[in-house]
């Protein structure tokens, strides 16, 4: 199985600048850029293929390539929301799409997701020599869309559904780095023990 490819990054961060500033007790705007950068760094530490969780946070889209078909193909990043497309390339490089009715997304109680092809689906034989099969899918905790303003009712911004312990962990990391900038000049300051406790239940097994 090849390294997954990010197709569409998250449209927002797991925690807002306003909530993080409230956590930091910062009531000015002079350091907004710094704080946003720390939020991004904390998110990258946890999120996606290179993050320590082995999971996605805010909803995003990935593509996973495989050299051959199998009755079940594992999707390495979760939580998986939905499968967008399944495609395959023949030896000449021509791309075809597998009908959606020919496979199902299955997720077990441990959160592992696979695309399971129907027993009646005939696997193509004339496959390209490498990365012949591709699955594009959405992963992460779903985003609640923004609600437009209506009359006297102001717009309600989009909101992530990332679990609260992970949001708190991100804000604790940001707070730690924000308060220890001088000590961390040679690298990021060590993380508070509470961060490990908060993220432990969400670490993907085997990572």
N, C-alpha and C positions, 0 to 999 in steps of 0.2 A: 504494500500500500504506500502511495506517495504522500508527501507532505501536502496538507490541504492548502488551498489558495483562497484568500479573502476576496470576495467578489464585491460586496457592498458593506462598508463599515457602518458602525452604529451611527444613528442620526443625532444622538445625544449622549451625555455622560451619565453614569449611574447616580451621581449626586449633583445637585445644583450648586452654583457659586454662592447663591444666597444662603442655602442651608449650611454650607461649609463655613461661610463667614460667621454665621450665627454660632456654630460650634466653636470656632476660634475666638469668638467675642471680638471680632474686628468690625468696626462701624465706619470705616472710611474706604475710599476706592483706590487709594494710591498703590495698593499691592494686589489688585485684582488679577493682573497678568501672572504674577508669581503664584498666586493661589490656584488659578486655573491650570497652570503648568504642573503643580503638585498633584492636583486631582487627576490629570492625565497620566502622570507617572505612576500613581497608585493604582489606577485602573489597568494600565499596561502590565503592572506587576502581577495582577490576578488573572487577567482576561485573555481568552483566545488560545491559540496554539502554543504561544511562548509563555503564557501566564502559568503561575504555579498551581492554579485550580484545575487546569486541564478542561475548563469549561468556558462558555461565553457568558458575558453579563447582559448587557443591553442587546436587544434583537439585532442581528446582523446576518449576512448571507455568505455562505462558503461553498466552494466546489471541491469535491473529493474525487480523485482519479484512481482508476484501477486498470491493471493490464488485461484482465479477463473477467468474464461474468462468473458469478457463483449464485447459488440459490438464495443465499443471504449475503449482503454486503454491509459491513459495519461502517457506521458514521462516527468518526472519532471525537467530534466535539458536540457537546450538549449544553443545556437541554434542547433537544430538537423540537422545533415548532411545527415545521411542515417541510415536505419535499417539493421543490419548485419544478425541476425537470430531471429526467434520466436520459442521457444520450449515449450513443456509441459511434465509433468511427471505423470504417472498413479499411482494408489494406490500401486503398487509393486515397484515403484521407477524407472521404465523404462522410458527413455527419447525419445521423438519423435519430429520431426521438422515440423512446419507448412509450407506448400508450399508458396513460395513468391507470387504466383499469387492469394492467398487467402486473402491478406490484402494490404492496402495502407498506406503510411505515409502522414498525412495531417497536415499542419501548418496554423494557422489563422493569421490575420493581427497584432495581439498582440504578435505573436511569440510562442504561445502555440502549442505544437505538440501532436498528438495522433496517435496510430496505429488503423486504422479502418478495421475491418474484413468484408468481403463480406457478404451480407445477405444470400447467399447460402452456406456459410461455416458452417458445423454442429459442434457445440462445443462438444468436448469430455466430457463424463460424469464421467468416472472412474478416477477422479483426485486424486492426492496425497493430504493429509490433509493440507499441508502448502507449500507455495512457489511453487505452481503447474505450474504456467506459468512464463516464463522468456523471456524478450526482451533484446537483446544485440544491442546497437546502438552507432553510432559515434556522438559526440556533440562538439561544439566549432566552432571557425572560422577556415576554412580550411587552411592547410599549402601548400604553393607553393613548390613543390619538388625541390631539388637541381639539377642543370644542370652540368653534368660532363665536365671537361676540354676537349677542342677539339683543337689540334694544338696550335696556339698561343693564343687562347682564354682561360683565366683562368676559373676555376670552379666557378659557381655562387651558393653560399650557399642557403639552404632552407630558406624560409621566411614565417613568420606567416602573416595572414591577419586580425589580431586583430585590431579593429578600433583605429585610431590615438589618440582619447581622452583617451582611456584606457591605451595605451602605455605611454602617457604623465603623466597620473595619477600615474602609477607605478614608473616612473622616479622621479616624485615629492615626492612620499613617500620615495623612496630610498635616495633622496637628503636630505630630512628632517631628517631621521634617521642618515644618515652619518654625518651631521653637528651638530647633537644634541646627540651624543653618551654619553657624560658625563651627560647631563640632564636626559637622558632616562635610567640611570643605574637601576632604580627601575621599569622600564617598558618602553614600546615604547612611544616616544614623541607624543603629540597630532598631528593629521594630519592637514595640511594646508586646509583652507576653499576651495581653488580651487579644491582640490581632490574630495570633495563631489559634487561640481558643474559639474565636468567632468564625474563622474560615474553615476550621477543621472538618465540620460536618459536610462541607460543600466540595472538599477535595475529591477529585475523581480517583477511584481505587486503582492502584497499580502505578500511580504517578508519584 
